[in-house]
Amino acid sequence: MEDIGLFGMIDFTLAEELGVDVDTYNHVIENKCTYWETLFIITVFLDQRTDKMDKARQIFQNKLNDGERNHSENSTRESSPSLQGV
């Protein structure tokens, strides 16, 4: 068994929570999310904030889907849901 380390295990766990593979998770988190969106998504799941998990999933999915739309339709980027009041 390959030793993936602590951060690899966290990536794997968060990817599973978000319903994507690790490569997709890493791509979205590293290339599409802002620092604050990334911090929010990771913190929500690590802290088990069940009251905010739907919002974190929505932000992640919007970034994921936005990239797919831009790639397939060449459309302009839409803004992500606001983090205000979170």
C-alpha positions as CSV (number, residue, x, y, z in Angstrom):
1,M,0.0,0.0,0.0
2,E,1.3,3.4,-1.0
3,D,1.9,5.9,1.9
4,I,-0.1,9.0,1.0
5,G,0.6,11.0,4.1
6,L,-1.6,13.2,6.2
7,F,-2.4,15.7,3.5
8,G,-3.1,13.0,1.0
9,M,-5.6,11.4,3.4
10,I,-7.2,14.8,4.0
11,D,-7.5,15.4,0.2
12,F,-9.0,11.9,-0.2
13,T,-11.5,12.4,2.5
14,L,-12.6,15.8,1.3
15,A,-12.8,14.6,-2.3
16,E,-15.1,11.8,-1.2
17,E,-17.3,14.2,0.8
18,L,-17.6,16.4,-2.3
19,G,-18.3,13.4,-4.6
20,V,-15.3,13.8,-6.9
21,D,-11.9,12.0,-7.4
22,V,-8.8,13.4,-5.7
23,D,-7.4,14.9,-8.9
24,T,-10.6,16.8,-9.6
25,Y,-10.7,18.0,-6.0
26,N,-7.1,19.2,-6.1
27,H,-7.6,21.0,-9.5
28,V,-10.7,22.9,-8.3
29,I,-9.3,23.8,-4.9
30,E,-5.9,24.8,-6.3
31,N,-6.9,26.5,-9.5
32,K,-10.5,27.7,-9.3
33,C,-11.3,28.6,-5.7
34,T,-10.1,31.7,-4.0
35,Y,-8.0,31.4,-0.8
36,W,-11.1,32.2,1.3
37,E,-13.3,29.7,-0.6
38,T,-10.7,27.0,-0.1
39,L,-10.3,27.8,3.6
40,F,-14.1,27.7,4.0
41,I,-14.6,24.4,2.2
42,I,-11.8,22.6,4.0
43,T,-12.6,24.0,7.5
44,V,-16.3,23.2,7.2
45,F,-15.6,19.5,6.6
46,L,-12.6,19.2,9.0
47,D,-14.6,20.9,11.8
48,Q,-17.7,18.8,11.0
49,R,-19.9,21.9,10.6
50,T,-23.0,20.1,9.3
51,D,-24.8,23.4,9.3
52,K,-22.5,24.7,6.6
53,M,-21.7,21.6,4.5
54,D,-24.4,22.3,1.9
55,K,-23.0,25.8,1.4
56,A,-19.4,24.4,1.0
57,R,-20.7,21.8,-1.5
58,Q,-22.5,24.5,-3.4
59,I,-19.4,26.7,-3.7
60,F,-17.3,23.7,-4.8
61,Q,-19.9,22.5,-7.3
62,N,-20.2,26.0,-8.8
63,K,-16.5,26.2,-9.3
64,L,-16.4,22.7,-10.8
65,N,-19.4,23.4,-13.1
66,D,-18.1,26.8,-14.0
67,G,-14.9,25.2,-15.3
68,E,-16.8,22.6,-17.3
69,R,-19.1,25.3,-18.8
70,N,-16.1,27.5,-19.7
71,H,-14.4,24.6,-21.3
72,S,-17.3,23.2,-23.2
73,E,-19.2,26.4,-24.0
74,N,-16.6,29.1,-23.9
75,S,-18.9,31.1,-21.6
76,T,-17.9,33.9,-19.2
77,R,-17.4,33.1,-15.5
78,E,-20.4,33.6,-13.1
79,S,-19.7,34.7,-9.6
80,S,-19.7,32.2,-6.8
81,P,-22.2,32.3,-3.9
82,S,-21.4,34.9,-1.4
83,L,-19.6,33.9,1.7
84,Q,-21.3,36.7,3.6
85,G,-23.3,35.6,6.6
86,V,-21.4,32.3,6.7
